[in-house]
Amino acid sequence: LLVLVQQGSFQGLRQESKLLLVSTRTLKVQKAISLRGEFGFDAVSPDRKTVYVIEHRNSSNLNEYIVRAYDVPRGTLLARPIVAKDEGVSMAGYPIARATTTRGAWVYTLYWRGDGTTFVHALATAERRAVCLDLTWKTQNAWQSRLSLSPNGQKLFVRDQAGNLITAVSTPA
């Protein structure tokens, strides 16, 4: 499944966001989705029944976001945000890098906060749940960082542009 998102105007929050779900086998549009507000794409569940979107609500802080789930068969955006236990509903950070398990059951996104702290948002796409992994690594230059998974998927590695290991963390999978 390929998800295409209409690009925003970069002049504030959109009133409406549009997504197209396209079959990678036939290249035919399977579904057109229209959501009220500013949304971007995040991930798809392995069964392709849930599309995860990032909702931006704060026009004065565009790196603040909420993860939401869209139920494809029902054609509805679920009201309850996907929130990690012990975390607030709204999160903030700049997405830097991503790693995904082979079948897409887990999607890991490295985020950098403007204050130099970093964290990984781990999304269990088949379960509609999230885990946040705060990293001890602090940097003012996270933009060249990369994520990778160990072959067994139990470790997540953060590396610099040259491939040198910065930090490693156990995955919740």
N, C-alpha and C positions, 0 to 999 in steps of 0.2 A: 504494500500500500504506500503510495506516495501522497504526501500532504503538501499542497501548495497554499500559501498564504498571501493575500493581497498586501502589498507594502504600504505602510503608513506614510503620512505626509511630512512627518518630523516637525510639525507645527502644533504640537499638543496632542491630546488624546483624541482618537477617532470616536465618532458616535456609533460606528458599526464596523465590524471586522468580518471579512469573508475568507472562507477556506474551501478548497476543493479536495475531495478524496478521490484519487485516481488509481485505478488498477494498474499495477506494473506489468501484468501479463498482456492486457488488451489495450492499455493506454486510454481507456474510456473513463469518463467521470462517473464515479459510483454515487457520489453525493455532494451536493453543494450546501455548505453550512454558512449561515449568517448569524452573527452574535452581536448583541447590543453592547458596545463598549470597545475598549482597546485590548485586543488579544493577539498573542503570538503562539506559534506551535512549540510544543515541548517533546512529546513522545507518543507512541502508539503501543497498545497492549499486543502481546503475541497473537491473540485471536482476532485482532483488528476490530474489536467491539467497543474499545474505549480509546478516545483520542484525548491526550492531555494537552491543555493549553495554559499559557501564562497570561494572567490578567493584570493589567496595569490600571490603577485607579487614581494615582496621585500625580497630577500634572507637574507639580513642583519637584518631584523626586521620581524620575522614570526608572530608576533601578530598583524601586520597591515593587514587589510582585506578590501574587497569590497563585498557587497551582490549582487548577480546576480540572474536572473530568467531564468529558462530553460522551454520553451514552449514544453510540452510533445507531443501534437498532431502534431505540426509542426516539431518537432525534431531539434529545434534551441535554441541556447543560445542568449537571448536578449542582444543587444549591450548596452543599457542604464542601468547602475547600479541602484539598489533600494536604494535611498538616502533620508534620513529624511530632511525635509525642514530646511533651515538654517544650514545644516551640510555639510562638505566637502565630496567628493566622497569616499575617503579612511578614514577608521576608524581604531582605534587601541585599543586593550584590550584583556584580557584573559577571555574566557567564564567560568563562575563559576557555575551558576544554571539556571534552566529553568522552566517556567510554561506555560501551554497552555490552552486556553479555551476549553470547552467540544467538540466542533465540529472542533477545530483547525483553526478557523477564525483569531485568534490572537495568536502569539507566542512571549513570553516575555523571553529575555535572560539577565541575570545579568552579566555585565562585570566589571572587575577590571583592572584599569590602573596601571602600575608599580609605579606611583607616589602616590598611595594610594586613588585616587579618583575612584568613581564608577558611573556606569550609567546602564540603562536598554534600550536595543534595542527592541522596540515593532514593530513586523512585522505583518501587515494586509495581511494575505496570500491570501485572495480572491480578494484583491484590488491592489496587487502589489505596496504597499507603506509602508513606515516605519516612525516611530516617535522615537526620542531619548529622554529619560527621565533622565536628570542629577540628581543624588542624592546628598544630602548634607552630607551623610554618607561617612566618610573617614576612611580607615583602612589599615594596612599593612598585615592583615591576613583575607582575604575574603574567603579563600578556603573551609571553613566549612559552609558557608552561604547557605540558602535555600530560594526559592521563593514559594509563594502560592497566590492563588486568593481568594477573598471573594466569597461567594456563588452566588452573583449577578454579579460577574465579574467586578465590578466598582472600586475595590481597589486591589492593589498588595502589598503583605507583604514580607519584607526581614527579615528573622529570623536567629538567630545563631544556632549552633549545638544542643543546649539544647531546642530550640523552643522559646526562648525569642525574642520578637519583637525588631528589630533594627530600622526599619523605615517603613513607609507606604506611598504609592503614589497613586493618582487617575490614572486610566487607560484611554487611549484615546478612548476606545471602546464605 
